[in-house]
Amino acid sequence: MSNKKNKEFTSLYMPVHAQFERFCKARAYGQMDFKDMMQETIAIAFEKFETLQSHEVFLRFLFGISIRVLSNANQKIREEKWPANLDYASSGKNTAEHNLEIQELYKALEKLPDMQREALILFEISGFSIKEIAGIQSSSEDAVKQRLSRGRKELLELLSEKSNPIQTVEL
């Protein structure tokens, strides 16, 4: 039974690995090492695999677990630590400017409320539909749309402040 469970779990996990990794990198940034978050999530998901009602929702199952893993880690450790080795989403561009932009985006995302941040990451980075996000966050589609709208607006303000700092001139 264990070998069958292992094969079934692996067959579901391998096609969604890259998408799950991108989600974890974005969501855990500045709070927890994303690899630790992924490993803990996979271990829990494997233990609870029998409770999965449908294989179609496997990625949402992983996302839900990873969100709880991060929440539990944040409750235990309240001090913020930036990872020493920043590993950004693989986009093919490895310029210092691009890495700086990603770092600024992640810093700005971190300042958003949790639900807004999760909705933006799930929608914009992971490519989930509003309906799927509503299922993951246990809320209505209208609430997700509102979180996305408010999150984008606040994110734009945060990033605009960074790129256009107010300069004072003494006369």
N, CA, C and O of each residue as an XYZ file, in Angstrom:
684
protein
N       0.827     -1.201      0.000
C       0.000      0.000      0.000
C       0.864      1.255      0.000
O       0.538      2.234     -0.670
N       1.951      1.229      0.740
C       2.812      2.395      0.835
C       3.454      2.718     -0.507
O       3.561      3.889     -0.871
N       3.884      1.696     -1.251
C       4.501      1.901     -2.552
C       3.490      2.487     -3.539
O       3.826      3.359     -4.340
N       2.258      2.003     -3.473
C       1.195      2.518     -4.344
C       0.901      3.981     -4.011
O       0.743      4.807     -4.909
N       0.828      4.291     -2.735
C       0.587      5.669     -2.294
C       1.722      6.571     -2.765
O       1.482      7.682     -3.238
N       2.938      6.099     -2.636
C       4.106      6.860     -3.043
C       4.068      7.158     -4.544
O       4.329      8.289     -4.955
N       3.747      6.161     -5.357
C       3.680      6.341     -6.810
C       2.556      7.296     -7.195
O       2.726      8.150     -8.065
N       1.417      7.145     -6.547
C       0.269      7.995     -6.858
C       0.559      9.445     -6.478
O       0.257     10.367     -7.236
N       1.145      9.635     -5.304
C       1.496     10.981     -4.856
C       2.502     11.618     -5.812
O       2.345     12.771     -6.214
N       3.523     10.867     -6.166
C       4.562     11.372     -7.068
C       3.990     11.710     -8.431
O       4.371     12.717     -9.028
N       3.079     10.884     -8.933
C       2.488     11.150    -10.248
C       1.643     12.422    -10.241
O       1.509     13.079    -11.274
N       1.081     12.770     -9.109
C       0.318     14.015     -9.010
C       1.231     15.216     -8.760
O       0.965     16.317     -9.243
N       2.302     14.999     -8.007
C       3.176     16.109     -7.626
C       4.087     16.583     -8.769
O       4.241     17.788     -8.965
N       4.675     15.679     -9.504
C       5.676     16.048    -10.508
C       5.168     17.060    -11.532
O       5.909     17.991    -11.846
N       3.960     16.943    -12.071
C       3.498     17.940    -13.057
C       3.270     19.343    -12.457
O       3.292     20.329    -13.193
N       3.054     19.443    -11.154
C       2.764     20.747    -10.545
C       3.943     21.294     -9.746
O       3.828     22.342     -9.110
N       5.072     20.596     -9.776
C       6.227     20.998     -8.976
C       6.663     22.439     -9.254
O       6.829     23.218     -8.315
N       6.849     22.805    -10.520
C       7.347     24.147    -10.861
C       6.376     25.230    -10.403
O       6.799     26.252     -9.861
N       5.112     25.022    -10.610
C       4.101     26.004    -10.200
C       4.058     26.122     -8.676
O       3.943     27.224     -8.140
N       4.148     25.004     -7.992
C       4.147     25.005     -6.541
C       5.397     25.712     -6.001
O       5.316     26.457     -5.024
N       6.536     25.481     -6.630
C       7.777     26.123     -6.204
C       7.692     27.640     -6.376
O       8.120     28.382     -5.492
N       7.142     28.115     -7.506
C       6.991     29.564     -7.724
C       6.096     30.176     -6.650
O       6.386     31.253     -6.130
N       5.011     29.483     -6.322
C       4.110     29.984     -5.284
C       4.850     30.100     -3.953
O       4.748     31.120     -3.272
N       5.581     29.076     -3.586
C       6.290     29.065     -2.303
C       7.365     30.148     -2.247
O       7.538     30.797     -1.216
N       8.084     30.343     -3.344
C       9.109     31.390     -3.379
C       8.484     32.758     -3.127
O       8.997     33.547     -2.333
N       7.389     33.029     -3.800
C       6.746     34.332     -3.663
C       6.084     34.502     -2.301
O       6.179     35.566     -1.691
N       5.425     33.475     -1.833
C       4.658     33.582     -0.581
C       5.540     33.581      0.660
O       5.225     34.255      1.641
N       6.633     32.838      0.632
C       7.477     32.707      1.818
C       8.567     33.772      1.889
O       9.259     33.872      2.902
N       8.731     34.558      0.850
C       9.824     35.509      0.775
C       9.909     36.380      2.027
O       8.935     37.023      2.420
N      11.077     36.391      2.637
C      11.316     37.236      3.793
C      10.766     36.702      5.104
O      10.992     37.300      6.155
N      10.058     35.601      5.060
C       9.445     35.066      6.264
C      10.000     33.703      6.630
O      10.116     33.356      7.805
N      10.341     32.936      5.606
C      10.754     31.560      5.817
C      11.479     31.118      4.555
O      11.177     31.615      3.471
N      12.414     30.209      4.669
C      13.068     29.676      3.487
C      12.044     28.864      2.704
O      11.409     27.966      3.257
N      11.881     29.174      1.419
C      10.833     28.527      0.638
C      11.061     27.017      0.511
O      10.100     26.254      0.411
N      12.316     26.587      0.515
C      12.591     25.143      0.410
C      12.118     24.415      1.662
O      11.594     23.305      1.575
N      12.299     25.035      2.828
C      11.782     24.444      4.067
C      10.262     24.360      4.023
O       9.667     23.362      4.430
N       9.644     25.431      3.521
C       8.193     25.466      3.419
C       7.702     24.362      2.478
O       6.718     23.681      2.766
N       8.394     24.197      1.358
C       8.009     23.156      0.405
C       8.156     21.763      1.016
O       7.260     20.928      0.889
N       9.278     21.516      1.675
C       9.511     20.197      2.252
C       8.490     19.858      3.328
O       7.965     18.745      3.377
N       8.215     20.832      4.188
C       7.238     20.584      5.250
C       5.847     20.357      4.658
O       5.104     19.488      5.116
N       5.505     21.140      3.643
C       4.204     20.989      2.985
C       4.079     19.614      2.333
O       3.051     18.952      2.469
N       5.109     19.192      1.635
C       5.065     17.897      0.954
C       4.948     16.759      1.970
O       4.219     15.793      1.744
N       5.666     16.876      3.083
C       5.577     15.838      4.114
C       4.164     15.748      4.681
O       3.625     14.655      4.852
N       3.572     16.898      4.970
C       2.205     16.915      5.509
C       1.217     16.406      4.460
O       0.318     15.624      4.769
N       1.394     16.859      3.213
C       0.492     16.432      2.138
C       0.556     14.926      1.940
O      -0.468     14.290      1.694
N       1.749     14.348      2.045
C       1.885     12.903      1.892
C       1.175     12.164      3.034
O       0.507     11.154      2.812
N       1.329     12.684      4.255
C       0.656     12.072      5.409
C      -0.861     12.131      5.263
O      -1.557     11.175      5.603
N      -1.370     13.250      4.759
C      -2.812     13.481      4.661
C      -3.370     13.128      3.277
O      -4.517     13.451      2.969
N      -2.575     12.480      2.464
C      -2.949     12.201      1.079
C      -4.274     11.452      0.961
O      -5.033     11.684      0.020
N      -4.551     10.575      1.890
C      -5.803      9.808      1.839
C      -7.035     10.700      2.000
O      -8.129     10.316      1.586
N      -6.874     11.875      2.592
C      -8.019     12.766      2.801
C      -8.368     13.565      1.551
O      -9.423     14.198      1.492
N      -7.484     13.538      0.546
C      -7.728     14.260     -0.708
C      -8.908     13.614     -1.415
O      -8.876     12.427     -1.739
N      -9.948     14.401     -1.653
C     -11.172     13.846     -2.223
C     -11.119     13.715     -3.739
O     -11.766     12.844     -4.320
N     -10.331     14.602     -4.382
C     -10.251     14.574     -5.836
C      -8.834     14.931     -6.268
O      -8.226     15.851     -5.721
N      -8.324     14.220     -7.223
C      -6.973     14.479     -7.707
C      -6.880     15.803     -8.457
O      -5.788     16.357     -8.589
N      -8.007     16.320     -8.950
C      -8.024     17.579     -9.680
C      -7.669     18.768     -8.792
O      -7.228     19.800     -9.298
N      -7.850     18.644     -7.488
C      -7.586     19.757     -6.575
C      -6.267     19.571     -5.815
O      -6.057     20.187     -4.770
N      -5.388     18.727     -6.342
C      -4.135     18.427     -5.646
C      -3.289     19.674     -5.417
O      -2.750     19.854     -4.325
N      -3.159     20.544     -6.428
C      -2.338     21.745     -6.268
C      -2.953     22.687     -5.234
O      -2.230     23.278     -4.432
N      -4.256     22.830     -5.245
C      -4.919     23.648     -4.220
C      -4.711     23.042     -2.847
O      -4.544     23.771     -1.869
N      -4.719     21.732     -2.758
C      -4.442     21.009     -1.521
C      -3.059     21.398     -1.002
O      -2.902     21.691      0.183
N      -2.059     21.405     -1.879
C      -0.701     21.810     -1.494
C      -0.647     23.271     -1.062
O      -0.005     23.604     -0.065
N      -1.319     24.140     -1.808
C      -1.311     25.565     -1.468
C      -1.931     25.810     -0.093
O      -1.403     26.589      0.701
N      -3.024     25.158      0.177
C      -3.677     25.322      1.471
C      -2.780     24.889      2.616
O      -2.697     25.566      3.641
N      -2.115     23.766      2.441
C      -1.196     23.279      3.471
C      -0.032     24.243      3.635
O       0.355     24.559      4.760
N       0.537     24.720      2.517
C       1.700     25.611      2.606
C       1.344     26.930      3.276
O       2.168     27.492      3.997
N       0.153     27.427      3.057
C      -0.286     28.665      3.710
C      -0.363     28.458      5.221
O       0.029     29.335      5.991
N      -0.868     27.297      5.645
C      -0.941     27.003      7.082
C       0.452     26.786      7.670
O       0.712     27.186      8.805
N       1.347     26.161      6.913
C       2.726     25.959      7.380
C       3.386     27.307      7.627
O       4.029     27.507      8.657
N       3.230     28.225      6.693
C       3.816     29.558      6.843
C       3.183     30.314      8.006
O       3.881     30.995      8.759
N       1.894     30.201      8.153
C       1.203     30.852      9.260
C       1.700     30.328     10.604
O       1.928     31.105     11.531
N       1.867     29.026     10.706
C       2.372     28.437     11.945
C       3.801     28.888     12.227
O       4.156     29.159     13.375
N       4.614     28.967     11.186
C       6.000     29.418     11.367
C       6.035     30.876     11.821
O       6.862     31.249     12.653
N       5.140     31.695     11.278
C       5.099     33.111     11.662
C       4.626     33.299     13.095
O       5.032     34.251     13.762
N       3.785     32.416     13.565
C       3.340     32.503     14.951
C       4.473     32.169     15.899
O       4.555     32.726     16.994
N       5.348     31.262     15.486
C       6.461     30.859     16.336
C       7.587     31.883     16.318
O       8.194     32.166     17.351
N       7.858     32.422     15.168
C       8.976     33.361     15.028
C       8.451     34.679     14.470
O       7.993     34.730     13.328
N       8.515     35.733     15.258
C       7.994     37.024     14.825
C       9.051     37.956     14.248
O       8.708     38.971     13.643
N      10.297     37.639     14.418
C      11.326     38.501     13.861
C      11.501     38.203     12.381
O      11.434     37.049     11.957
N      11.724     39.246     11.602
C      11.897     39.073     10.166
C      13.366     38.872      9.841
O      14.240     39.593     10.322
N      13.609     37.863      9.004
C      14.960     37.589      8.540
C      14.902     37.415      7.036
O      14.067     36.674      6.515
N      15.785     38.097      6.352
C      15.876     37.936      4.902
C      16.826     36.797      4.603
O      17.900     36.720      5.200
N      16.464     35.924      3.708
C      17.361     34.823      3.366
C      18.678     35.355      2.796
O      18.686     36.318      2.029
N      19.787     34.720      3.177
C      21.099     35.159      2.717
C      21.273     34.897      1.220
O      21.874     35.707      0.515
N      20.760     33.793      0.744
C      20.909     33.452     -0.659
C      19.549     33.595     -1.324
O      18.734     32.675     -1.266
N      19.292     34.738     -1.955
C      18.009     34.986     -2.588
C      17.923     34.184     -3.878
O      18.763     34.329     -4.766
N      16.911     33.345     -3.975
C      16.718     32.520     -5.150
C      15.424     32.966     -5.803
O      14.340     32.643     -5.316
N      15.522     33.689     -6.878
C      14.352     34.289     -7.506
C      13.719     33.348     -8.511
O      14.304     32.342     -8.912
N      12.514     33.701     -8.904
C      11.788     32.903     -9.888
C      12.612     32.824    -11.167
O      13.185     33.816    -11.616
N      12.661     31.631    -11.743
C      13.484     31.458    -12.937
C      12.768     32.057    -14.132
O      11.770     31.518    -14.611
N      13.291     33.184    -14.611
C      12.673     33.864    -15.734
C      13.604     33.923    -16.935
O      13.225     34.443    -17.984
N      14.803     33.402    -16.798
C      15.746     33.477    -17.893
C      16.618     34.722    -17.814
O      17.698     34.762    -18.403
N      16.161     35.727    -17.098
C      16.930     36.958    -16.942
C      17.661     36.893    -15.601
O      17.036     36.674    -14.563
N      18.942     37.076    -15.619
C      19.705     37.029    -14.379
C      20.517     38.298    -14.197
O      21.647     38.258    -13.712
N      19.949     39.406    -14.582
C      20.669     40.654    -14.421
C      20.470     41.178    -13.010
O      19.487     40.860    -12.342
N      21.415     41.981    -12.575
C      21.318     42.566    -11.239
C      20.088     43.461    -11.134
O      19.427     43.493    -10.096
N      19.785     44.177    -12.194
C      18.613     45.063    -12.188
C      17.315     44.270    -12.040
O      16.422     44.652    -11.285
N      17.231     43.178    -12.763
C      16.036     42.328    -12.680
C      15.888     41.749    -11.276
O      14.791     41.729    -10.719
N      16.992     41.281    -10.712
C      16.951     40.725     -9.361
C      16.534     41.777     -8.351
O      15.795     41.483     -7.412
N      17.005     42.999     -8.540
C      16.629     44.091     -7.648
C      15.138     44.393     -7.755
O      14.473     44.638     -6.749
N      14.620     44.373     -8.978
C      13.187     44.607     -9.179
C      12.353     43.535     -8.481
O      11.348     43.843     -7.840
N      12.769     42.294     -8.605
C      12.047     41.198     -7.953
C      12.102     41.355     -6.439
O      11.104     41.149     -5.748
N      13.281     41.723     -5.925
C      13.424     41.917     -4.485
C      12.510     43.039     -4.004
O      11.881     42.910     -2.954
N      12.426     44.128     -4.747
C      11.544     45.242     -4.386
C      10.074     44.816     -4.438
O       9.278     45.210     -3.585
N       9.721     44.011     -5.441
C       8.350     43.504     -5.541
C       8.009     42.647     -4.332
O       6.943     42.811     -3.738
N       8.904     41.730     -3.958
C       8.654     40.859     -2.817
C       8.576     41.658     -1.519
O       7.762     41.346     -0.650
N       9.409     42.676     -1.380
C       9.344     43.524     -0.181
C       8.005     44.247     -0.123
O       7.396     44.352      0.941
N       7.550     44.743     -1.264
C       6.258     45.429     -1.301
C       5.116     44.443     -1.030
O       4.176     44.771     -0.306
N       5.191     43.252     -1.599
C       4.162     42.238     -1.343
C       4.070     41.905      0.139
O       2.982     41.680      0.669
N       5.223     41.877      0.802
C       5.258     41.536      2.225
C       4.494     42.551      3.078
O       4.020     42.218      4.165
N       4.375     43.775      2.591
C       3.690     44.832      3.346
C       2.173     44.766      3.208
O       1.451     45.441      3.942
N       1.689     43.958      2.275
C       0.242     43.828      2.084
C      -0.352     42.908      3.147
O       0.348     42.056      3.695
N      -1.636     43.076      3.438
C      -2.303     42.123      4.339
C      -2.237     40.711      3.745
O      -2.207     40.541      2.526
N      -2.214     39.712      4.615
C      -2.022     38.321      4.191
C      -2.979     37.885      3.083
O      -2.540     37.312      2.086
N      -4.248     38.139      3.236
C      -5.228     37.655      2.266
C      -5.040     38.333      0.902
O      -5.178     37.683     -0.134
N      -4.726     39.631      0.897
C      -4.465     40.327     -0.362
C      -3.213     39.767     -1.027
O      -3.199     39.508     -2.230
N      -2.160     39.583     -0.227
C      -0.901     39.071     -0.749
C      -1.113     37.680     -1.357
O      -0.652     37.411     -2.467
N      -1.802     36.804     -0.638
C      -2.044     35.456     -1.141
C      -2.864     35.480     -2.423
O      -2.568     34.742     -3.363
N      -3.889     36.321     -2.468
C      -4.724     36.406     -3.666
C      -3.895     36.870     -4.867
O      -4.015     36.313     -5.958
N      -3.062     37.882     -4.665
C      -2.219     38.371     -5.762
C      -1.223     37.312     -6.225
O      -1.031     37.122     -7.426
N      -0.599     36.632     -5.293
C       0.379     35.597     -5.659
C      -0.317     34.455     -6.399
O       0.181     33.980     -7.420
N      -1.460     34.017     -5.889
C      -2.179     32.926     -6.535
C      -2.648     33.314     -7.938
O      -2.581     32.501     -8.860
N      -3.120     34.545     -8.102
C      -3.667     34.977     -9.381
C      -2.571     35.371    -10.365
O      -2.525     34.860    -11.485
N      -1.691     36.274     -9.952
C      -0.704     36.846    -10.866
C       0.517     35.956    -11.086
O       1.039     35.902    -12.200
N       0.978     35.268    -10.064
C       2.202     34.475    -10.191
C       1.889     33.013    -10.492
O       2.524     32.397    -11.348
N       0.907     32.468     -9.785
C       0.616     31.046     -9.956
C      -0.434     30.763    -11.029
O      -0.585     29.618    -11.456
N      -1.156     31.786    -11.465
C      -2.095     31.616    -12.568
C      -3.425     30.977    -12.234
O      -4.074     30.416    -13.116
N      -3.845     31.047    -10.988
C      -5.133     30.484    -10.615
C      -6.263     31.430    -11.005
O      -6.080     32.646    -11.076
N      -7.427     30.851    -11.254
C      -8.605     31.655    -11.555
C      -9.176     32.216    -10.258
O      -8.844     31.752     -9.167
N     -10.020     33.199    -10.388
C     -10.657     33.805     -9.222
C     -11.504     32.770     -8.487
O     -11.550     32.756     -7.257
N     -12.163     31.915     -9.238
C     -12.988     30.868     -8.625
C     -12.119     29.911     -7.797
O     -12.495     29.530     -6.688
N     -10.960     29.527     -8.340
C     -10.065     28.631     -7.612
C      -9.508     29.289     -6.354
O      -9.378     28.650     -5.310
N      -9.186     30.561     -6.468
C      -8.662     31.296     -5.307
C      -9.730     31.394     -4.227
O      -9.431     31.270     -3.039
N     -10.965     31.614     -4.633
C     -12.069     31.671     -3.672
C     -12.164     30.347     -2.910
O     -12.425     30.337     -1.707
N     -11.955     29.242     -3.606
C     -11.970     27.933     -2.947
C     -10.814     27.769     -1.982
O     -10.991     27.254     -0.878
N      -9.623     28.207     -2.393
C      -8.444     28.089     -1.546
C      -8.590     28.949     -0.298
O      -8.259     28.516      0.806
N      -9.089     30.173     -0.478
C      -9.198     31.106      0.641
C     -10.528     30.994      1.389
O     -10.779     31.757      2.322
N     -11.355     30.074      0.996
C     -12.674     29.868      1.627
C     -13.454     31.174      1.714
O     -13.916     31.572      2.783
N     -13.590     31.831      0.567
C     -14.334     33.091      0.515
C     -15.073     33.173     -0.819
O     -14.969     32.278     -1.658
N     -15.814     34.251     -0.998
C     -16.576     34.412     -2.236
C     -15.685     34.970     -3.341
O     -14.619     35.526     -3.077
N     -16.139     34.813     -4.577
C     -15.392     35.342     -5.720
C     -15.322     36.868     -5.650
O     -14.306     37.463     -6.009
N     -16.400     37.498     -5.188
C     -16.390     38.960     -5.056
C     -15.340     39.422     -4.047
O     -14.686     40.445     -4.250
N     -15.183     38.671     -2.971
C     -14.171     39.026     -1.975
C     -12.770     38.913     -2.572
O     -11.905     39.744     -2.297
N     -12.550     37.888     -3.387
C     -11.243     37.716     -4.036
C     -10.991     38.865     -5.006
O      -9.894     39.423     -5.039
N     -12.007     39.220     -5.798
C     -11.863     40.339     -6.736
C     -11.513     41.621     -5.994
O     -10.670     42.396     -6.444
N     -12.157     41.839     -4.866
C     -11.892     43.036     -4.071
C     -10.470     43.007     -3.514
O      -9.782     44.027     -3.523
N     -10.027     41.851     -3.030
C      -8.651     41.724     -2.531
C      -7.642     42.001     -3.632
O      -6.641     42.684     -3.413
N      -7.911     41.465     -4.820
C      -7.008     41.689     -5.946
C      -6.953     43.170     -6.314
O      -5.876     43.724     -6.532
N      -8.103     43.794     -6.380
C      -8.152     45.211     -6.738
C      -7.428     46.072     -5.703
O      -6.590     46.904     -6.049
N      -7.757     45.863     -4.449
C      -7.112     46.640     -3.391
C      -5.617     46.329     -3.291
O      -4.802     47.224     -3.065
N      -5.273     45.072     -3.458
C      -3.870     44.673     -3.396
C      -3.056     45.296     -4.517
O      -1.948     45.780     -4.289
N      -3.604     45.286     -5.734
C      -2.900     45.906     -6.863
C      -2.704     47.400     -6.630
O      -1.630     47.949     -6.876
N      -3.765     48.044     -6.150
C      -3.688     49.490     -5.914
C      -2.631     49.807     -4.856
O      -1.813     50.708     -5.038
N      -2.653     49.065     -3.760
C      -1.684     49.296     -2.684
C      -0.265     48.942     -3.138
O       0.694     49.627     -2.782
N      -0.138     47.884     -3.915
C       1.163     47.480     -4.428
C       1.723     48.561     -5.367
O       2.912     48.877     -5.316
N       0.875     49.113     -6.207
C       1.284     50.190     -7.103
C       1.774     51.397     -6.312
O       2.789     52.005     -6.653
N       1.044     51.736     -5.255
C       1.458     52.860     -4.412
C       2.805     52.588     -3.743
O       3.673     53.459     -3.702
N       2.970     51.379     -3.222
C       4.226     51.030     -2.553
C       5.403     51.065     -3.529
O       6.478     51.565     -3.195
N       5.196     50.539     -4.719
C       6.279     50.510     -5.703
C       6.537     51.898     -6.286
O       7.675     52.222     -6.627
N       5.500     52.713     -6.402
C       5.672     54.077     -6.899
C       6.452     54.926     -5.905
O       7.282     55.745     -6.301
N       6.188     54.735     -4.618
C       6.936     55.456     -3.576
C       8.414     55.133     -3.683
O       9.261     56.011     -3.518
N       8.725     53.873     -3.959
C      10.119     53.420     -4.012
C      10.835     54.022     -5.214
O      11.998     54.413     -5.113
N      10.141     54.098     -6.362
C      10.802     54.579     -7.568
C      10.804     56.100     -7.695
O      11.609     56.656     -8.441
N       9.912     56.777     -6.974
C       9.837     58.234     -7.033
C       9.889     58.838     -5.636
O       8.901     59.414     -5.181
N      11.013     58.721     -4.951
C      11.076     59.283     -3.607
C      11.005     60.807     -3.659
O      11.535     61.433     -4.578
N      10.356     61.384     -2.680
C      10.223     62.825     -2.594
C      11.558     63.401     -2.145
O      12.128     62.983     -1.137
N      12.037     64.358     -2.908
C      13.305     64.973     -2.568
C      13.042     66.381     -2.070
O      12.278     67.140     -2.666
N      13.682     66.707     -0.983
C      13.531     68.059     -0.463
C      14.766     68.857     -0.837
O      15.895     68.373     -0.758
N      14.523     70.068     -1.237
C      15.614     70.939     -1.642
C      15.663     72.110     -0.683
O      14.660     72.787     -0.457
N      16.833     72.341     -0.122
C      16.993     73.478      0.789
C      17.441     74.673     -0.020
O      18.362     74.570     -0.830
N      16.797     75.804      0.193
C      17.181     77.028     -0.511
C      18.017     77.913      0.354
O      18.430     78.988     -0.079
